[in-house]
Amino acid sequence: MEDVESFTYLGSIIDVQGGSGSGADIKTRIGKARATFLQLKNIWNSKHLPTSIKITIFNINVKTVCSTIRS
């Protein structure tokens, strides 16, 4: 066994205070949401996709990642 300050478990950072929801965990989750959003840049700029499709893609990808911040 080894003592550690923090570790990642199922996508959450668990720290010495005993839980997720720490500042580092929240920053990590926000970073994931930001990265997901930025990967969709080409879709947002596309003139070939209707807005309804863009909103559907946003709801599936970005909102899913962001909802983990609240849980």
ZABA-359191 format. One record per residue: y negated, z negated, x negated of N, C-alpha, C in turn; residue number from 0; residue in one letter. Coordinates in nm, 3 decimals, decimal comma, padded with zeros to 5 digits. Example, Ala and Ser with C-alpha at 12.3 -4.5 7.8 and 13.67 -1.06 7.14 Angstrom:
BEGIN
@n_v=00,569 n_w=-00,780 n_u=-01,319 ca_v=00,450 ca_w=-00,780 ca_u=-01,230 c_v=00,330 c_w=-00,780 c_u=-01,320 num=0 residu=A
@n_v=00,225 n_w=-00,708 n_u=-01,285 ca_v=00,106 ca_w=-00,714 ca_u=-01,367 c_v=-00,003 c_w=-00,787 c_u=-01,290 num=1 residu=S
***
This chain:
BEGIN
@n_v=00,117 n_w=00,000 n_u=-00,083 ca_v=00,000 ca_w=00,000 ca_u=00,000 c_v=-00,124 c_w=00,000 c_u=-00,088 num=0 residu=M
@n_v=-00,227 n_w=00,062 n_u=-00,035 ca_v=-00,352 ca_w=00,074 ca_u=-00,109 c_v=-00,467 c_w=00,038 c_u=-00,015 num=1 residu=E
@n_v=-00,561 n_w=-00,040 n_u=-00,062 ca_v=-00,680 ca_w=-00,072 ca_u=00,017 c_v=-00,778 c_w=00,044 c_u=00,007 num=2 residu=D
@n_v=-00,830 n_w=00,085 n_u=00,121 ca_v=-00,928 ca_w=00,193 ca_u=00,125 c_v=-01,047 c_w=00,149 c_u=00,211 num=3 residu=V
@n_v=-01,160 n_w=00,212 n_u=00,187 ca_v=-01,280 ca_w=00,184 ca_u=00,266 c_v=-01,275 c_w=00,253 c_u=00,402 num=4 residu=E
@n_v=-01,222 n_w=00,376 n_u=00,402 ca_v=-01,212 ca_w=00,451 ca_u=00,527 c_v=-01,105 c_w=00,558 c_u=00,511 num=5 residu=S
@n_v=-01,057 n_w=00,609 n_u=00,626 ca_v=-00,962 ca_w=00,719 ca_u=00,625 c_v=-00,978 c_w=00,797 c_u=00,754 num=6 residu=F
@n_v=-00,924 n_w=00,919 n_u=00,755 ca_v=-00,932 ca_w=01,004 ca_u=00,872 c_v=-00,798 c_w=01,002 c_u=00,944 num=7 residu=T
@n_v=-00,803 n_w=00,978 n_u=01,074 ca_v=-00,682 ca_w=00,977 ca_u=01,157 c_v=-00,712 c_w=01,053 c_u=01,285 num=8 residu=Y
@n_v=-00,636 n_w=01,159 n_u=01,310 ca_v=-00,654 ca_w=01,242 ca_u=01,429 c_v=-00,799 c_w=01,287 c_u=01,446 num=9 residu=L
@n_v=-00,862 n_w=01,323 n_u=01,337 ca_v=-00,997 ca_w=01,376 ca_u=01,340 c_v=-01,107 c_w=01,273 c_u=01,345 num=10 residu=G
@n_v=-01,073 n_w=01,145 n_u=01,349 ca_v=-01,174 ca_w=01,039 ca_u=01,351 c_v=-01,172 c_w=00,963 c_u=01,219 num=11 residu=S
@n_v=-01,290 n_w=00,923 n_u=01,175 ca_v=-01,299 ca_w=00,843 ca_u=01,054 c_v=-01,287 c_w=00,696 c_u=01,094 num=12 residu=I
@n_v=-01,186 n_w=00,630 n_u=01,042 ca_v=-01,164 ca_w=00,488 ca_u=01,066 c_v=-01,216 c_w=00,414 c_u=00,944 num=13 residu=I
@n_v=-01,305 n_w=00,316 n_u=00,967 ca_v=-01,364 ca_w=00,246 ca_u=00,853 c_v=-01,321 c_w=00,100 c_u=00,851 num=14 residu=D
@n_v=-01,376 n_w=00,026 n_u=00,755 ca_v=-01,336 ca_w=-00,114 ca_u=00,736 c_v=-01,374 c_w=-00,202 c_u=00,855 num=15 residu=V
@n_v=-01,466 n_w=-00,158 n_u=00,938 ca_v=-01,500 ca_w=-00,235 ca_u=01,057 c_v=-01,394 c_w=-00,220 c_u=01,167 num=16 residu=Q
@n_v=-01,301 n_w=-00,128 n_u=01,146 ca_v=-01,187 ca_w=-00,120 ca_u=01,236 c_v=-01,193 c_w=-00,018 c_u=01,346 num=17 residu=G
@n_v=-01,280 n_w=00,076 n_u=01,339 ca_v=-01,279 ca_w=00,173 ca_u=01,446 c_v=-01,356 c_w=00,298 c_u=01,416 num=18 residu=G
@n_v=-01,339 n_w=00,393 n_u=01,506 ca_v=-01,420 ca_w=00,513 ca_u=01,496 c_v=-01,552 c_w=00,484 c_u=01,566 num=19 residu=S
@n_v=-01,642 n_w=00,577 n_u=01,564 ca_v=-01,773 ca_w=00,554 ca_u=01,624 c_v=-01,875 c_w=00,507 c_u=01,521 num=20 residu=G
@n_v=-01,831 n_w=00,498 n_u=01,396 ca_v=-01,925 ca_w=00,459 ca_u=01,290 c_v=-02,021 c_w=00,574 c_u=01,266 num=21 residu=S
@n_v=-02,124 n_w=00,548 n_u=01,190 ca_v=-02,221 ca_w=00,652 ca_u=01,159 c_v=-02,158 c_w=00,772 c_u=01,091 num=22 residu=G
@n_v=-02,065 n_w=00,746 n_u=01,000 ca_v=-01,998 ca_w=00,856 ca_u=00,929 c_v=-01,915 c_w=00,940 c_u=01,024 num=23 residu=A
@n_v=-01,846 n_w=00,873 n_u=01,117 ca_v=-01,763 ca_w=00,944 ca_u=01,213 c_v=-01,848 c_w=01,031 c_u=01,304 num=24 residu=D
@n_v=-01,957 n_w=00,978 n_u=01,351 ca_v=-02,045 ca_w=01,054 ca_u=01,440 c_v=-02,106 c_w=01,172 c_u=01,367 num=25 residu=I
@n_v=-02,149 n_w=01,152 n_u=01,242 ca_v=-02,204 ca_w=01,262 ca_u=01,163 c_v=-02,100 c_w=01,371 c_u=01,142 num=26 residu=K
@n_v=-01,975 n_w=01,332 n_u=01,119 ca_v=-01,868 ca_w=01,429 ca_u=01,101 c_v=-01,847 c_w=01,511 c_u=01,227 num=27 residu=T
@n_v=-01,845 n_w=01,445 n_u=01,340 ca_v=-01,824 ca_w=01,515 ca_u=01,467 c_v=-01,941 c_w=01,607 c_u=01,500 num=28 residu=R
@n_v=-02,063 n_w=01,564 n_u=01,473 ca_v=-02,179 ca_w=01,649 ca_u=01,495 c_v=-02,173 c_w=01,770 c_u=01,402 num=29 residu=I
@n_v=-02,131 n_w=01,748 n_u=01,279 ca_v=-02,116 ca_w=01,858 ca_u=01,184 c_v=-02,014 c_w=01,960 c_u=01,231 num=30 residu=G
@n_v=-01,904 n_w=01,913 n_u=01,290 ca_v=-01,802 ca_w=02,004 ca_u=01,343 c_v=-01,858 c_w=02,085 c_u=01,459 num=31 residu=K
@n_v=-01,933 n_w=02,020 n_u=01,547 ca_v=-01,993 ca_w=02,092 ca_u=01,659 c_v=-02,094 c_w=02,195 c_u=01,610 num=32 residu=A
@n_v=-02,174 n_w=02,158 n_u=01,511 ca_v=-02,273 ca_w=02,250 ca_u=01,455 c_v=-02,203 c_w=02,371 c_u=01,392 num=33 residu=R
@n_v=-02,097 n_w=02,346 n_u=01,316 ca_v=-02,025 ca_w=02,456 ca_u=01,251 c_v=-01,962 c_w=02,549 c_u=01,355 num=34 residu=A
@n_v=-01,907 n_w=02,491 n_u=01,460 ca_v=-01,848 ca_w=02,572 ca_u=01,567 c_v=-01,954 c_w=02,658 c_u=01,632 num=35 residu=T
@n_v=-02,068 n_w=02,600 n_u=01,660 ca_v=-02,178 ca_w=02,674 ca_u=01,722 c_v=-02,225 c_w=02,788 c_u=01,633 num=36 residu=F
@n_v=-02,241 n_w=02,762 n_u=01,503 ca_v=-02,289 ca_w=02,865 ca_u=01,411 c_v=-02,190 c_w=02,980 c_u=01,394 num=37 residu=L
@n_v=-02,061 n_w=02,951 n_u=01,408 ca_v=-01,961 ca_w=03,057 ca_u=01,396 c_v=-01,972 c_w=03,156 c_u=01,511 num=38 residu=Q
@n_v=-02,035 n_w=03,115 n_u=01,619 ca_v=-02,049 ca_w=03,203 ca_u=01,735 c_v=-02,177 c_w=03,287 c_u=01,731 num=39 residu=L
@n_v=-02,248 n_w=03,284 n_u=01,620 ca_v=-02,377 ca_w=03,354 ca_u=01,609 c_v=-02,365 c_w=03,502 c_u=01,643 num=40 residu=K
@n_v=-02,262 n_w=03,568 n_u=01,595 ca_v=-02,246 ca_w=03,711 ca_u=01,623 c_v=-02,225 c_w=03,737 c_u=01,771 num=41 residu=N
@n_v=-02,159 n_w=03,644 n_u=01,838 ca_v=-02,137 ca_w=03,660 ca_u=01,982 c_v=-02,270 c_w=03,646 c_u=02,055 num=42 residu=I
@n_v=-02,352 n_w=03,547 n_u=02,017 ca_v=-02,481 ca_w=03,528 ca_u=02,086 c_v=-02,569 c_w=03,651 c_u=02,069 num=43 residu=W
@n_v=-02,564 n_w=03,712 n_u=01,951 ca_v=-02,651 ca_w=03,827 ca_u=01,923 c_v=-02,596 c_w=03,959 c_u=01,975 num=44 residu=N
@n_v=-02,475 n_w=03,958 n_u=02,026 ca_v=-02,412 ca_w=04,081 ca_u=02,074 c_v=-02,482 c_w=04,134 c_u=02,199 num=45 residu=S
@n_v=-02,507 n_w=04,262 n_u=02,200 ca_v=-02,565 ca_w=04,328 ca_u=02,318 c_v=-02,455 c_w=04,382 c_u=02,409 num=46 residu=K
@n_v=-02,329 n_w=04,375 n_u=02,362 ca_v=-02,218 ca_w=04,434 ca_u=02,436 c_v=-02,149 c_w=04,335 c_u=02,529 num=47 residu=H
@n_v=-02,175 n_w=04,207 n_u=02,512 ca_v=-02,111 ca_w=04,105 ca_u=02,596 c_v=-02,209 c_w=04,054 c_u=02,700 num=48 residu=L
@n_v=-02,164 n_w=04,044 n_u=02,825 ca_v=-02,252 ca_w=03,987 ca_u=02,927 c_v=-02,274 c_w=03,838 c_u=02,905 num=49 residu=P
@n_v=-02,383 n_w=03,788 n_u=02,957 ca_v=-02,418 ca_w=03,647 ca_u=02,941 c_v=-02,309 c_w=03,556 c_u=02,997 num=50 residu=T
@n_v=-02,245 n_w=03,595 n_u=03,106 ca_v=-02,140 ca_w=03,511 ca_u=03,165 c_v=-02,025 c_w=03,489 c_u=03,068 num=51 residu=S
@n_v=-01,989 n_w=03,591 n_u=02,992 ca_v=-01,882 ca_w=03,577 ca_u=02,892 c_v=-01,928 c_w=03,486 c_u=02,779 num=52 residu=I
@n_v=-02,052 n_w=03,500 n_u=02,737 ca_v=-02,106 ca_w=03,415 ca_u=02,630 c_v=-02,105 c_w=03,269 c_u=02,672 num=53 residu=K
@n_v=-02,141 n_w=03,242 n_u=02,797 ca_v=-02,141 ca_w=03,104 ca_u=02,847 c_v=-01,999 c_w=03,050 c_u=02,854 num=54 residu=I
@n_v=-01,905 n_w=03,132 n_u=02,896 ca_v=-01,765 ca_w=03,089 ca_u=02,901 c_v=-01,715 c_w=03,053 c_u=02,761 num=55 residu=T
@n_v=-01,745 n_w=03,136 n_u=02,663 ca_v=-01,704 ca_w=03,110 ca_u=02,525 c_v=-01,769 c_w=02,981 c_u=02,475 num=56 residu=I
@n_v=-01,896 n_w=02,962 n_u=02,508 ca_v=-01,967 ca_w=02,839 ca_u=02,469 c_v=-01,899 c_w=02,716 c_u=02,530 num=57 residu=F
@n_v=-01,870 n_w=02,723 n_u=02,659 ca_v=-01,807 ca_w=02,609 ca_u=02,726 c_v=-01,671 c_w=02,575 c_u=02,668 num=58 residu=N
@n_v=-01,594 n_w=02,675 n_u=02,634 ca_v=-01,460 ca_w=02,652 ca_u=02,580 c_v=-01,466 c_w=02,595 c_u=02,439 num=59 residu=I
@n_v=-01,552 n_w=02,649 n_u=02,357 ca_v=-01,554 ca_w=02,612 ca_u=02,215 c_v=-01,646 c_w=02,496 c_u=02,181 num=60 residu=N
@n_v=-01,772 n_w=02,508 n_u=02,213 ca_v=-01,870 ca_w=02,409 ca_u=02,170 c_v=-01,861 c_w=02,282 c_u=02,252 num=61 residu=V
@n_v=-01,853 n_w=02,292 n_u=02,383 ca_v=-01,846 ca_w=02,172 ca_u=02,466 c_v=-01,721 c_w=02,092 c_u=02,438 num=62 residu=K
@n_v=-01,611 n_w=02,158 n_u=02,407 ca_v=-01,488 ca_w=02,087 ca_u=02,375 c_v=-01,505 c_w=02,002 c_u=02,251 num=63 residu=T
@n_v=-01,565 n_w=02,058 n_u=02,148 ca_v=-01,588 ca_w=01,983 ca_u=02,025 c_v=-01,687 c_w=01,870 c_u=02,049 num=64 residu=V
@n_v=-01,794 n_w=01,898 n_u=02,123 ca_v=-01,897 ca_w=01,796 ca_u=02,149 c_v=-01,844 c_w=01,682 c_u=02,234 num=65 residu=C
@n_v=-01,750 n_w=01,710 n_u=02,324 ca_v=-01,700 ca_w=01,603 ca_u=02,411 c_v=-01,624 c_w=01,497 c_u=02,333 num=66 residu=S
@n_v=-01,575 n_w=01,531 n_u=02,215 ca_v=-01,505 ca_w=01,430 ca_u=02,135 c_v=-01,601 c_w=01,326 c_u=02,080 num=67 residu=T
@n_v=-01,730 n_w=01,358 n_u=02,077 ca_v=-01,829 ca_w=01,262 ca_u=02,029 c_v=-01,840 c_w=01,146 c_u=02,127 num=68 residu=I
@n_v=-01,829 n_w=01,175 n_u=02,256 ca_v=-01,843 ca_w=01,072 ca_u=02,359 c_v=-01,719 c_w=00,986 c_u=02,375 num=69 residu=R
@n_v=-01,604 n_w=01,039 n_u=02,336 ca_v=-01,481 ca_w=00,963 ca_u=02,359 c_v=-01,450 c_w=00,866 c_u=02,249 num=70 residu=S
***
